[in-house]
Amino acid sequence: MRKPAAVSALLPMFVLGLFVGQGARCYAQAQTQPDAPTKVAVLREPSPDDTSSAKTTVPAAAQPTAKPDPEASLDIAKELAVMKARIEQLEAELKSRTATTASAQPEPSQPAAAAAVAPAKSDATPAPAIASPAVAAVQAPSDSTVAPSKPEKIAPFSDWDWTWLNGNPRNKDTAFDTKFFTPEIRADVTYNYDFNKPIDNSEGGSSEIFRANEIGLEQLGVGGDFHLDNVRARLMTQFGMYSTATVRNDPSYTKGQWQLNDAYRYLSEAYGGYHINVLDGINIDAGIFMSYIGLFSYYNYDNWAYQPSYVSSNTPWFFTGVRIQVFPNPHLKIEPWIINGWQSYASANTRKGLGGQLKWTPRPWVNVISNNYGLGHDDLYIPNRGRIHTDDSIEIKYYDHPERFLDKLAFSFTGDMGCEFGPSTATLAGVSCFGNRKDRLGPASANFPNGGVDPKQSFIGYMFYNRAWFKKDKFGLTLGGGQINNPGRYLVLDPPINGETASSAAINAPYFTGNPGDPFKAWDSSITFDYMPKQWITFRWEADYRHASVPYWTGAGGVTPPGPGGVPYTNNGYPQYFACNDGNSSMQESLSGAQTACGAQGSSVWFPDLRKDEMLVDFDIMVKF
């Protein structure tokens, strides 16, 4: 009786060894098929409620002293013989499939190994229940045999929360989105109280506030982003004050025909482009796109304050041309520009402008931006005068405790430098970046009566803002301000005297001149309180104080000349000439000539009421979806 017992004990061990060897073969075949090991293990895993499996795996080891039954041993031997034949058949099939697979070399996504071993699942013999644990064990590949998976790329600047940035929307969610289009709606309504109380309700010296002591629609924007198959486009309208106040600061449309100021005035953004899946993405866009020189966004909802300081308010809000956004990694953007000029729809002269932006976010609490511009000849009717400018900002969030009442603190600092340069000619005055440079062709002027000088024409300024958020970003408080020094006034916004625009001032500005050497220094400060009950709306209260070294801000008398008989207040259509108090134009560019002309009409020369100081309080409701 011992001999049959020994045979009955050795045969299962022999079969088990064959199965382990067969399992190793399956595993080796599966190495080129990443998905196969998991599928095999799952397919061969015994069911948790399979009681026959438990009964089959335990008795052989747990009952070595039981007396064997000759008939049972004979049955087992027959079953084992059948299993052995089946195993040999499967082994032959596997060898055949391995040879076929090696010659065909299927893609990794094809489940060749899973298909090869799948027939064993349909075999209803008890053998798989004995072999399953061994197969499952060998199917778990070690770390050394599996190639590391390539991390999935993320959209640039998407892995951290940037809603705290000055100049960035604070929406954490998208109101509505589709595969093809993401809509965007903006509304900005403001009431501004000017303590100078101008009689004509007209403000000057700002690219954000235009009317005094009235409720006005600053901007209504409707549009969004289009995106499909790597093709992209963006459209945003600008109805309201932006459609006239922004356009008047660009003189370029005056050159030539087709009235580009009318063609583009209701568009704040309009471009199309293509996304290339290289590095972490490359975008190529052409059209009208936003400029972030000066850090603040063109849209007041995105900003910490309503009226930004001069280095933002007096620098470009948009460009027309081509931009290329290159993302070497998710935290770095390199963006060159090829543009018509400095905030212009067209080119003021023949030479285009070049520039670019560098944006770097090495940590979730810091943002570094550098904008640079050059090459362009941007002064209308002065083709030999070049301009360069650098604008550099840093934003740091230095306190972040969302669980506390005071939950965030951050600051932004921006510094700007620039200048214009070009020699004098027989007909044009020259300017210099570095001091008053001697030039024998330099014409005589009010600032340099003897001539022979190219005056210094430069820009330097800064602004600093500090913001606090309270009660889970429901309230915000911002303190800030800045200074500029801009001899030559080439970046000072022209006051809207008698309907003055940048294009008319390029011909002549009789009241607030912009001649080489004209001085201009200014500083400002502001305090802003925001109530933000939802991420889609901001209620804002702000107080601003601004001072200039020369009379510049609108006073009580206003900046609009009188009509016949003194009323109504209206422009006479000739902002390049001095106006008379009877409502007529003197048609003279010089003061002496205007005095003679107005006197001949029985009148006198009219002057706008300009002040060195301005104090404003504004109340704003801003919505963005």
Secondary structure as UniProt FT lines:
FT   HELIX           2..30
FT   TURN            31..32
FT   TURN            34..35
FT   HELIX           36..44
FT   TURN            48..49
FT   HELIX           51..57
FT   HELIX           59..62
FT   TURN            64..65
FT   HELIX           70..104
FT   TURN            108..109
FT   HELIX           112..117
FT   HELIX           119..122
FT   HELIX           127..139
FT   HELIX           143..145
FT   TURN            156..157
FT   TURN            163..164
FT   TURN            166..167
FT   STRAND          181..194
FT   TURN            195..196
FT   TURN            199..200
FT   STRAND          214..228
FT   TURN            229..230
FT   STRAND          231..237
FT   HELIX           242..245
FT   HELIX           247..249
FT   HELIX           252..254
FT   HELIX           260..264
FT   TURN            265..266
FT   STRAND          267..276
FT   TURN            279..280
FT   STRAND          282..290
FT   TURN            293..294
FT   HELIX           300..302
FT   HELIX           310..313
FT   STRAND          318..329
FT   TURN            330..331
FT   STRAND          332..339
FT   TURN            342..343
FT   STRAND          353..363
FT   TURN            364..365
FT   STRAND          366..374
FT   TURN            380..381
FT   TURN            383..384
FT   STRAND          386..400
FT   TURN            402..403
FT   STRAND          406..422
FT   STRAND          431..432
FT   STRAND          437..438
FT   TURN            440..441
FT   TURN            449..450
FT   STRAND          453..454
FT   STRAND          458..470
FT   TURN            471..474
FT   STRAND          475..485
FT   TURN            487..488
FT   TURN            490..491
FT   HELIX           497..499
FT   HELIX           502..507
FT   TURN            516..517
FT   STRAND          521..534
FT   TURN            535..536
FT   STRAND          537..548
FT   STRAND          553..554
FT   TURN            556..557
FT   HELIX           564..566
FT   TURN            575..576
FT   STRAND          579..580
FT   TURN            581..582
FT   HELIX           591..600
FT   TURN            601..602
FT   STRAND          610..611
FT   STRAND          613..624
//
